[in-house]
Amino acid sequence: MSDAPPGDVADDAARRIAWAARGMPVLSSIQEGLTARGALNGLRIGIGLVLEPKTANLALALQHAGAQVSVHCRGRLTTEGVARALEAAGLQVYAERAATQERDAELARGFFQTRPDILLDDGAELIRLAHREHPDLVEDMLGAAEETTSGVQALRVMHEQGVLKIPVIAVSDSRIKHLFDNVYGTGQSCVMALLDITNLQLAGRLVMVVGYGWVGQGVARHAAALGARVIVSEIDAVKALQALHDGHRVQSLSDAAPDVEIVFAATGVAGAVTRAHVERMQDGVILCTAGGGAFELPMGYLNALGTATEVRPSVTEYATPAGKTVLVIGQGDCLNCSDAEGNPIEVMDLSLSLHAFAAEGIATEGRNRPPGIYPVSPQIETAVAQARLRHEGATLETLTEELFAAMHSW
Ligand SMILES: NC(=O)c1ccc[n+]([C@@H]2O[C@H](COP(=O)([O-])OP(=O)(O)OC[C@H]3O[C@@H](n4cnc5c(N)ncnc54)[C@H](O)[C@@H]3O)[C@@H](O)[C@H]2O)c1
């Protein structure tokens, strides 16, 4: 990501990790409790989250609590300096920014040789890989936690089909995660990443948001706040109606394709934007993903054109047979993670604090739980919310006996 000499890269990463730590008071307070209770002491924890300064702080907090921490991350989602800084801090790091697909697979094999007891995953990539290629390891694992919507969705299918062999805590399903991380965090970071990468302005542009779930709502809100005219495409009529009530135009991507200037895919579903859609789009249209990954865009079709040119860092231009150009940001990966520094520090403080608690919960409960998907407990959600509220100097109304009685009377 940087042309600076290695020493500078490591220094820069160390400063970025320290900067993130300053904005993560909740994780920092949890770290003390985790260390004191000792449940993670000596356990092997494997982390598969996007490798950037905030997740580095989670990894360091778990190490501080006595765990042996290993990290694997796909090349495009790795911040090189952060990977090397964690290595220097004594973690086992299997992540290289420049890794090819083959090298990533090799790094993943090295990661699994650390025989993690617990996996903290994003997109269920490691959990799926472990079940496919390392069933012997899965037998011995205590469990896992999953960060994102599409990961939990895949794990539910695995469970329905009877192939999931470990208990997984669905961090993604927690209100603390999707209400803040997906809406405010991803909304802000994806829109800002697009603007930073392209140096364009959003005001007055016609922006299509494909999918109006948590992420789509956040992207639409942030784009509209910067003056974009937002169109939402949905397959769910109620979500589409919600978009309409939020003040956005609602139109299918097929219908709006000729008019849109920028497209954010935010569905988590493969093939949300198709070749047929792209062929109807105007010259110079910009495509990017805020959702699950490059699989939402027709990257196979675009790459097969054989016309890809990097016209600016993180911006690839494709010439189509119809004589038009299509611009893709960050090779179609989630642009906030692959080509920017991920979600804002405050929201990641919340999400990663849930992971820290989830790791402790798996350490203490994992062996007693049959395979399945488990929620983050309401007590943990409340503890994380309260820690943040305390930090902000906010106060809560007391639920008095009178109020409780009033709420439970008829
Ligand atoms: N980039 C990030 O940092 C980040 C952060 C959080 C979540 N995510 C990912 O973003 C994706 C969306 O997450 P979410 O929490 O908003 O999920 P969600 O399930 O709340 O929303 C997805 C929406 O897409 C709609 N949809 C599905 N296919 C569609 C299609 N072809 N056309 C139009 N609409 C379609 C669904 O009806 C749904 O409303 C997931 O893959 C999630 O893992 C990314």
The ligand as an SDF file (V2000), in Angstrom:
LIG
                    3D

 44 48  0  0  0  0  0  0  0  0999 V2000
  -17.9140   -3.3990    3.8080 N   0  0  0  0  0  0  0  0  0  0  0  0
  -18.1100   -3.5860    5.0950 C   0  0  0  0  0  0  0  0  0  0  0  0
  -17.3520   -3.0850    5.9300 O   0  0  0  0  0  0  0  0  0  0  0  0
  -19.3090   -4.3680    5.5560 C   0  0  0  0  0  0  0  0  0  0  0  0
  -19.7880   -4.1890    6.8680 C   0  0  0  0  0  0  0  0  0  0  0  0
  -20.9250   -4.8860    7.2620 C   0  0  0  0  0  0  0  0  0  0  0  0
  -21.5270   -5.7680    6.3800 C   0  0  0  0  0  0  0  0  0  0  0  0
  -21.0020   -5.9590    5.1340 N   0  0  0  0  0  0  0  0  0  0  0  0
  -21.5990   -6.8830    4.1570 C   0  0  0  0  0  0  0  0  0  0  0  0
  -22.5500   -6.1480    3.4000 O   0  0  0  0  0  0  0  0  0  0  0  0
  -23.5550   -7.0210    2.8950 C   0  0  0  0  0  0  0  0  0  0  0  0
  -24.9220   -6.4790    3.2710 C   0  0  0  0  0  0  0  0  0  0  0  0
  -25.0430   -6.4970    4.6850 O   0  0  0  0  0  0  0  0  0  0  0  0
  -26.3990   -6.0380    5.4030 P   0  0  0  0  0  0  0  0  0  0  0  0
  -26.1770   -6.1860    6.8530 O   0  0  0  0  0  0  0  0  0  0  0  0
  -26.8700   -4.7580    4.8350 O   0  0  0  0  0  0  0  0  0  0  0  0
  -27.3640   -7.2370    4.9020 O   0  0  0  0  0  0  0  0  0  0  0  0
  -28.9340   -7.2400    4.8010 P   0  0  0  0  0  0  0  0  0  0  0  0
  -29.3320   -8.6590    4.6780 O   0  0  0  0  0  0  0  0  0  0  0  0
  -29.5140   -6.3950    5.8900 O   0  0  0  0  0  0  0  0  0  0  0  0
  -29.2320   -6.4630    3.4230 O   0  0  0  0  0  0  0  0  0  0  0  0
  -29.0790   -6.9900    2.1450 C   0  0  0  0  0  0  0  0  0  0  0  0
  -30.2250   -6.4510    1.3030 C   0  0  0  0  0  0  0  0  0  0  0  0
  -29.9740   -6.7350   -0.0740 O   0  0  0  0  0  0  0  0  0  0  0  0
  -31.2080   -7.0600   -0.6890 C   0  0  0  0  0  0  0  0  0  0  0  0
  -30.9080   -7.7860   -1.9040 N   0  0  0  0  0  0  0  0  0  0  0  0
  -30.4140   -9.0400   -2.0410 C   0  0  0  0  0  0  0  0  0  0  0  0
  -30.1910   -9.3150   -3.3380 N   0  0  0  0  0  0  0  0  0  0  0  0
  -30.5340   -8.2100   -4.0470 C   0  0  0  0  0  0  0  0  0  0  0  0
  -30.5130   -7.8830   -5.4260 C   0  0  0  0  0  0  0  0  0  0  0  0
  -30.0760   -8.7340   -6.3500 N   0  0  0  0  0  0  0  0  0  0  0  0
  -30.9430   -6.6630   -5.8040 N   0  0  0  0  0  0  0  0  0  0  0  0
  -31.3690   -5.7720   -4.8710 C   0  0  0  0  0  0  0  0  0  0  0  0
  -31.4250   -6.0310   -3.5500 N   0  0  0  0  0  0  0  0  0  0  0  0
  -31.0100   -7.2390   -3.1380 C   0  0  0  0  0  0  0  0  0  0  0  0
  -31.9560   -7.8500    0.3810 C   0  0  0  0  0  0  0  0  0  0  0  0
  -33.3440   -7.8690    0.1360 O   0  0  0  0  0  0  0  0  0  0  0  0
  -31.5750   -7.0910    1.6400 C   0  0  0  0  0  0  0  0  0  0  0  0
  -32.5010   -6.0610    1.9380 O   0  0  0  0  0  0  0  0  0  0  0  0
  -23.2500   -8.3840    3.5170 C   0  0  0  0  0  0  0  0  0  0  0  0
  -22.4860   -9.1460    2.6210 O   0  0  0  0  0  0  0  0  0  0  0  0
  -22.4020   -8.0370    4.7140 C   0  0  0  0  0  0  0  0  0  0  0  0
  -21.6180   -9.1320    5.1110 O   0  0  0  0  0  0  0  0  0  0  0  0
  -19.9360   -5.2480    4.6880 C   0  0  0  0  0  0  0  0  0  0  0  0
  1  2  1  0
  2  3  2  0
  2  4  1  0
  4  5  1  0
  4 44  2  0
  5  6  2  0
  6  7  1  0
  7  8  2  0
  8  9  1  0
  8 44  1  0
  9 10  1  0
  9 42  1  0
 10 11  1  0
 11 12  1  0
 11 40  1  0
 12 13  1  0
 13 14  1  0
 14 15  2  0
 14 16  1  0
 14 17  1  0
 17 18  1  0
 18 19  2  0
 18 20  1  0
 18 21  1  0
 21 22  1  0
 22 23  1  0
 23 24  1  0
 23 38  1  0
 24 25  1  0
 25 26  1  0
 25 36  1  0
 26 27  1  0
 26 35  1  0
 27 28  2  0
 28 29  1  0
 29 30  1  0
 29 35  2  0
 30 31  1  0
 30 32  2  0
 32 33  1  0
 33 34  2  0
 34 35  1  0
 36 37  1  0
 36 38  1  0
 38 39  1  0
 40 41  1  0
 40 42  1  0
 42 43  1  0
M  CHG  2   8   1  16  -1
M  END
$$$$
